[in-house]
Amino acid sequence: MRSGLSFLKMVGLSVTMAAWLAAGSFAAEQTSDVPAWLRDHIGEGDGQIAQVVLQRARALYLRKVNEGVVKNPCYFAMDATRPNDLGNGRLGSRFYVICQADRSFRAISAGHGSGRNLKGVADFANGRECAKNFGNAMDSYLTTGGAYVTGETKTSFKGYYRVSTKQDAALTRSFVQFDGEGETANARPRAIGGHAAVTLKDICLRKNPRSPYANQNGYVPFGTLVDYSGGRSDGCTSWSPSDAQQIVPLLKDDPTTVYIYPESHDIEAVAQAAATRQSLSRAGLYWSAFCLKQIGTPKFWPKEVLEPILARYHKDPELPAQSPPVCKP
């Protein structure tokens, strides 16, 4: 993917732009006018993209290009109604990297928001396999469907982990900020974006004054490396480490669009159809049949409803965060 990036930026995008302009204008480009090479990827099978997801993702991309917000030759889409963890180490392909200029299409895995279970108050938690709950409330850890544009990328140090009996490595992770609109407009204050599905657990502090990451007392965090590519996130889009290494460089100083399906009106319509046992296809609706069978009825939790619940749940003052313990010898 990276090897073709220079070609895409130097030649491919200008060719694609010229073709669109010759046809009339960006505004005249209809979402139904999907090029033949891309239509071949439409479907609900493994590695394919549902028609409604592609149409909306493509329409968002063309709109942002027309507005002068985006010049990147690639754009992204995600179908959060599809399964994530298929079991036996297999991951579902539901995040799509679509590049107009070189006519490339990739389907990869991506995690969804875990949600939360507020014991005795509200349960909007999601399992690893399929997402049932969606929403846009602060501190909800839920995925919000809709339109985003990628922003800046920040790389931070997470700590050290053991590579071998005599060697440690530093974990740094890049985070791509998303900016939204409408129901996704609070993406920045929610710290919603994309990053590799890797972190450290069981962290303690180890003395290492020579490290450039050492604190004022000469300590650095040390933990166990965890790859949660088949797991859930705090509402962000998480990619496998290998996929993140290819995606993040595409976005350096070159924003693009991310469309995540489903939006709240999709969820509400599917929930109504499921409640009345109406055929989704006959109603012109879409949801992964596998996941709909697993979750029953999906639900969208709007921030206007969920944030007051979360505020009451957290009404007691929280204890200050404690520093990790010092590592045992």
C-alpha positions as CSV (number, residue, x, y, z in Angstrom):
1,M,0.0,0.0,0.0
2,R,2.8,2.4,0.9
3,S,4.8,1.7,-2.2
4,G,1.9,3.0,-4.4
5,L,1.3,6.1,-2.3
6,S,3.7,8.4,-4.1
7,F,2.1,7.4,-7.4
8,L,-1.4,8.0,-6.1
9,K,-0.6,11.4,-4.8
10,M,1.6,12.6,-7.7
11,V,-0.3,11.2,-10.7
12,G,-3.4,9.2,-9.8
13,L,-5.4,11.8,-8.1
14,S,-5.0,14.4,-10.8
15,V,-6.1,11.8,-13.4
16,T,-9.1,10.9,-11.3
17,M,-10.0,14.6,-10.7
18,A,-9.7,15.4,-14.4
19,A,-12.0,12.5,-15.3
20,W,-14.7,13.7,-12.8
21,L,-14.4,17.3,-14.0
22,A,-14.7,16.2,-17.6
23,A,-17.9,14.5,-16.8
24,G,-19.4,17.8,-15.6
25,S,-18.8,18.4,-11.9
26,F,-18.4,16.6,-8.6
27,A,-22.0,17.5,-7.6
28,A,-23.2,15.7,-10.7
29,E,-21.6,12.4,-9.5
30,Q,-24.4,10.3,-8.2
31,T,-23.7,7.7,-5.5
32,S,-25.5,5.1,-7.7
33,D,-22.8,5.7,-10.4
34,V,-20.3,3.3,-8.9
35,P,-17.6,2.4,-11.4
36,A,-17.5,-1.2,-12.7
37,W,-14.3,-2.1,-10.9
38,L,-15.8,-1.2,-7.6
39,R,-19.2,-2.8,-8.2
40,D,-17.5,-6.1,-8.3
41,H,-16.9,-5.8,-4.6
42,I,-20.5,-5.1,-3.6
43,G,-22.2,-7.8,-1.7
44,E,-22.7,-9.3,1.7
45,G,-20.2,-12.1,1.5
46,D,-16.8,-12.2,3.2
47,G,-14.5,-9.5,1.9
48,Q,-17.4,-7.6,0.2
49,I,-19.1,-4.3,1.1
50,A,-22.8,-3.8,1.4
51,Q,-24.2,-1.5,-1.3
52,V,-25.7,1.1,1.2
53,V,-22.3,1.3,3.0
54,L,-20.4,1.9,-0.2
55,Q,-22.8,4.4,-1.6
56,R,-22.8,6.5,1.6
57,A,-19.0,6.3,2.0
58,R,-18.5,7.3,-1.6
59,A,-21.0,10.1,-1.4
60,L,-19.3,11.5,1.7
61,Y,-15.8,11.3,0.0
62,L,-17.0,13.1,-3.1
63,R,-18.7,15.8,-1.1
64,K,-15.6,16.5,1.0
65,V,-13.4,16.5,-2.2
66,N,-15.8,19.0,-3.8
67,E,-15.6,21.1,-0.6
68,G,-11.8,21.1,-0.8
69,V,-11.5,19.4,2.5
70,V,-10.0,16.2,1.2
71,K,-7.4,15.5,-1.5
72,N,-6.4,12.0,-0.5
73,P,-6.9,9.5,-3.3
74,C,-8.2,6.9,-0.7
75,Y,-11.2,6.8,1.6
76,F,-12.5,4.5,4.3
77,A,-15.7,2.8,5.3
78,M,-16.8,0.5,8.1
79,D,-19.7,-1.8,8.5
80,A,-20.2,-2.2,12.2
81,T,-23.2,-4.5,11.7
82,R,-20.8,-7.3,10.6
83,P,-19.1,-9.7,13.0
84,N,-15.6,-8.9,14.4
85,D,-14.4,-11.9,16.2
86,L,-15.2,-15.1,14.2
87,G,-13.6,-17.4,16.7
88,N,-10.6,-19.7,16.3
89,G,-8.3,-16.7,15.7
90,R,-10.3,-15.6,12.6
91,L,-11.3,-11.9,12.3
92,G,-14.2,-10.5,10.3
93,S,-13.4,-8.1,7.4
94,R,-15.5,-5.1,7.9
95,F,-13.3,-2.0,7.5
96,Y,-12.7,-1.0,3.9
97,V,-9.8,0.9,2.3
98,I,-10.9,2.2,-1.2
99,C,-8.5,4.0,-3.5
100,Q,-10.0,5.6,-6.6
101,A,-6.8,6.2,-8.6
102,D,-5.3,2.8,-8.6
103,R,-8.7,1.0,-8.3
104,S,-7.7,-0.9,-5.2
105,F,-10.1,-2.3,-2.6
106,R,-9.1,-3.9,0.7
107,A,-11.3,-5.4,3.4
108,I,-9.7,-5.7,6.9
109,S,-10.7,-6.2,10.5
110,A,-11.6,-3.4,12.9
111,G,-12.9,-3.4,16.5
112,H,-16.1,-1.8,17.7
113,G,-16.9,0.0,20.9
114,S,-17.3,-2.1,24.0
115,G,-20.0,-0.1,25.7
116,R,-20.5,-0.4,29.4
117,N,-22.6,-2.2,31.9
118,L,-23.6,0.1,34.7
119,K,-24.7,-2.4,37.3
120,G,-28.3,-1.9,38.3
121,V,-28.6,1.3,36.2
122,A,-28.2,0.5,32.4
123,D,-26.5,-2.2,30.4
124,F,-25.3,-1.1,27.0
125,A,-22.3,-3.4,26.8
126,N,-21.3,-5.2,23.6
127,G,-19.7,-8.6,23.1
128,R,-16.6,-9.3,21.1
129,E,-18.4,-10.9,18.1
130,C,-21.2,-8.4,17.2
131,A,-22.3,-4.9,18.3
132,K,-25.8,-4.5,19.6
133,N,-25.5,-1.1,21.2
134,F,-24.4,2.2,19.5
135,G,-24.4,5.7,20.8
136,N,-22.7,9.1,20.9
137,A,-22.5,9.9,24.6
138,M,-19.4,11.0,26.4
139,D,-17.7,8.1,28.4
140,S,-20.1,5.6,26.8
141,Y,-17.4,3.6,24.9
142,L,-19.9,3.1,22.1
143,T,-19.4,3.3,18.3
144,T,-21.2,6.1,16.6
145,G,-22.1,5.6,12.9
146,G,-21.9,8.5,10.5
147,A,-19.5,10.8,8.7
148,Y,-16.0,11.6,9.8
149,V,-12.9,13.3,8.4
150,T,-9.4,12.3,9.7
151,G,-7.4,14.9,11.5
152,E,-3.9,15.0,13.0
153,T,-1.9,11.9,14.1
154,K,-0.4,11.8,17.5
155,T,2.2,9.2,18.6
156,S,2.6,8.4,22.3
157,F,4.8,6.2,24.4
158,K,2.9,3.5,26.3
159,G,5.7,1.7,28.1
160,Y,8.2,-1.2,27.8
161,Y,7.5,-4.9,27.3
162,R,9.6,-8.0,27.3
163,V,10.7,-9.3,23.8
164,S,13.1,-12.0,25.0
165,T,14.8,-12.9,28.3
166,K,17.4,-10.3,27.7
167,Q,15.6,-7.7,25.6
168,D,12.8,-5.2,26.2
169,A,11.1,-3.0,23.6
170,A,9.2,0.3,23.8
171,L,5.6,0.4,22.7
172,T,4.6,3.6,20.9
173,R,1.2,3.9,19.4
174,S,-0.2,6.4,16.8
175,F,-3.7,7.8,17.2
176,V,-5.5,9.3,14.2
177,Q,-8.1,11.9,15.4
178,F,-11.5,11.9,13.8
179,D,-13.7,15.0,13.4
180,G,-17.4,14.4,12.8
181,E,-20.6,16.2,11.9
182,G,-24.2,15.8,13.1
183,E,-24.4,13.0,15.5
184,T,-20.7,12.4,15.3
185,A,-19.8,16.1,15.9
186,N,-18.5,15.3,19.4
187,A,-15.8,12.9,18.1
188,R,-13.0,15.2,19.2
189,P,-14.1,15.7,22.8
190,R,-14.8,12.0,23.0
191,A,-11.3,11.3,21.6
192,I,-12.7,9.2,18.8
193,G,-10.2,8.1,16.1
194,G,-8.3,5.2,14.8
195,H,-5.3,3.3,16.3
196,A,-3.6,-0.1,16.4
197,A,-5.4,-2.7,18.7
198,V,-2.4,-3.1,21.0
199,T,-1.8,-2.0,24.6
200,L,0.0,-3.0,27.8
201,K,-1.6,-4.6,30.8
202,D,-0.4,-5.4,34.3
203,I,1.8,-2.2,34.3
204,C,4.4,-1.5,37.0
205,L,7.2,1.0,37.2
206,R,10.8,-0.1,36.6
207,K,13.9,1.9,37.3
208,N,15.5,3.0,34.0
209,P,17.0,6.5,34.3
210,R,18.8,6.1,30.9
211,S,15.5,5.8,29.0
212,P,14.4,8.9,27.1
213,Y,10.9,8.2,28.5
214,A,11.9,8.1,32.2
215,N,10.0,10.3,34.6
216,Q,11.7,12.7,36.9
217,N,12.5,9.9,39.3
218,G,14.0,7.7,36.6
219,Y,11.1,5.2,36.3
220,V,9.4,3.9,33.2
221,P,6.1,1.9,32.8
222,F,6.6,-1.8,32.1
223,G,3.9,-4.3,31.2
224,T,2.7,-7.2,29.1
225,L,2.0,-6.6,25.5
226,V,-1.6,-7.4,24.5
227,D,-2.9,-7.5,20.9
228,Y,-6.7,-7.2,21.0
229,S,-7.4,-7.1,17.3
230,G,-10.4,-9.5,17.8
231,G,-11.6,-7.5,20.8
232,R,-13.4,-4.2,21.5
233,S,-12.3,-0.6,22.0
234,D,-13.5,2.4,24.0
235,G,-15.5,3.6,20.9
236,C,-12.6,4.1,18.6
237,T,-11.8,2.2,15.4
238,S,-9.0,-0.2,16.2
239,W,-7.0,-2.0,13.5
240,S,-4.6,-4.9,13.8
241,P,-1.0,-3.7,14.3
242,S,0.1,-4.8,10.8
243,D,-2.9,-3.0,9.2
244,A,-2.3,0.1,11.2
245,Q,1.2,0.3,10.0
246,Q,-0.2,0.6,6.4
247,I,-3.2,2.9,7.2
248,V,-1.6,5.5,9.4
249,P,1.0,6.7,6.9
250,L,-1.7,7.2,4.3
251,L,-3.1,9.9,6.5
252,K,0.0,11.9,7.3
253,D,-0.9,15.6,6.5
254,D,-3.4,14.2,4.1
255,P,-6.9,13.9,5.6
256,T,-9.7,11.7,4.1
257,T,-13.2,10.5,5.0
258,V,-14.3,7.7,7.2
259,Y,-18.0,6.5,6.9
260,I,-19.2,4.2,9.6
261,Y,-22.5,2.3,9.2
262,P,-25.1,2.1,10.8
263,E,-26.4,5.6,11.7
264,S,-29.1,6.1,14.4
265,H,-32.0,6.1,11.8
266,D,-30.7,2.8,10.4
267,I,-30.7,1.3,13.9
268,E,-34.1,2.5,14.7
269,A,-35.6,1.3,11.4
270,V,-34.0,-2.1,11.8
271,A,-35.2,-2.4,15.4
272,Q,-38.8,-1.6,14.4
273,A,-38.6,-4.2,11.6
274,A,-37.1,-6.8,13.9
275,A,-39.8,-6.2,16.5
276,T,-42.5,-6.8,13.9
277,R,-40.6,-9.7,12.2
278,Q,-40.6,-7.7,9.0
279,S,-38.1,-8.7,6.2
280,L,-35.3,-6.2,6.1
281,S,-34.7,-6.7,2.4
282,R,-38.4,-6.0,1.6
283,A,-38.3,-2.9,3.8
284,G,-35.2,-1.7,2.0
285,L,-33.0,-2.0,5.1
286,Y,-29.7,-3.6,5.8
287,W,-28.0,-5.4,8.7
288,S,-25.6,-8.4,8.8
289,A,-28.0,-11.4,9.0
290,F,-25.5,-13.3,11.1
291,C,-25.1,-10.5,13.7
292,L,-28.8,-9.7,13.8
293,K,-29.5,-13.3,14.7
294,Q,-26.9,-13.0,17.5
295,I,-28.0,-9.7,19.0
296,G,-31.8,-9.7,18.4
297,T,-32.7,-6.0,18.3
298,P,-30.0,-3.3,18.0
299,K,-30.3,-0.1,20.0
300,F,-29.0,3.5,19.7
301,W,-28.4,5.4,22.9
302,P,-28.5,9.2,22.1
303,K,-26.3,11.4,24.3
304,E,-29.3,13.3,25.4
305,V,-30.6,10.1,27.1
306,L,-27.3,8.4,28.2
307,E,-25.2,11.3,29.4
308,P,-27.6,12.2,32.3
309,I,-27.6,8.5,33.3
310,L,-23.8,8.4,33.2
311,A,-23.7,11.7,35.2
312,R,-25.9,10.2,38.0
313,Y,-23.9,7.0,38.0
314,H,-20.7,9.0,38.5
315,K,-22.2,11.5,41.0
316,D,-19.9,10.3,43.7
317,P,-16.4,12.0,43.5
318,E,-13.9,9.7,41.8
319,L,-10.8,8.8,43.6
320,P,-7.6,10.3,42.2
321,A,-5.8,7.9,39.8
322,Q,-3.1,5.9,41.5
323,S,0.4,5.5,40.2
324,P,1.3,1.9,39.1
325,P,3.3,0.0,41.7
326,V,7.0,-0.4,41.5
327,C,8.0,-3.6,39.7
328,K,9.1,-6.5,41.8
329,P,12.8,-7.6,41.4
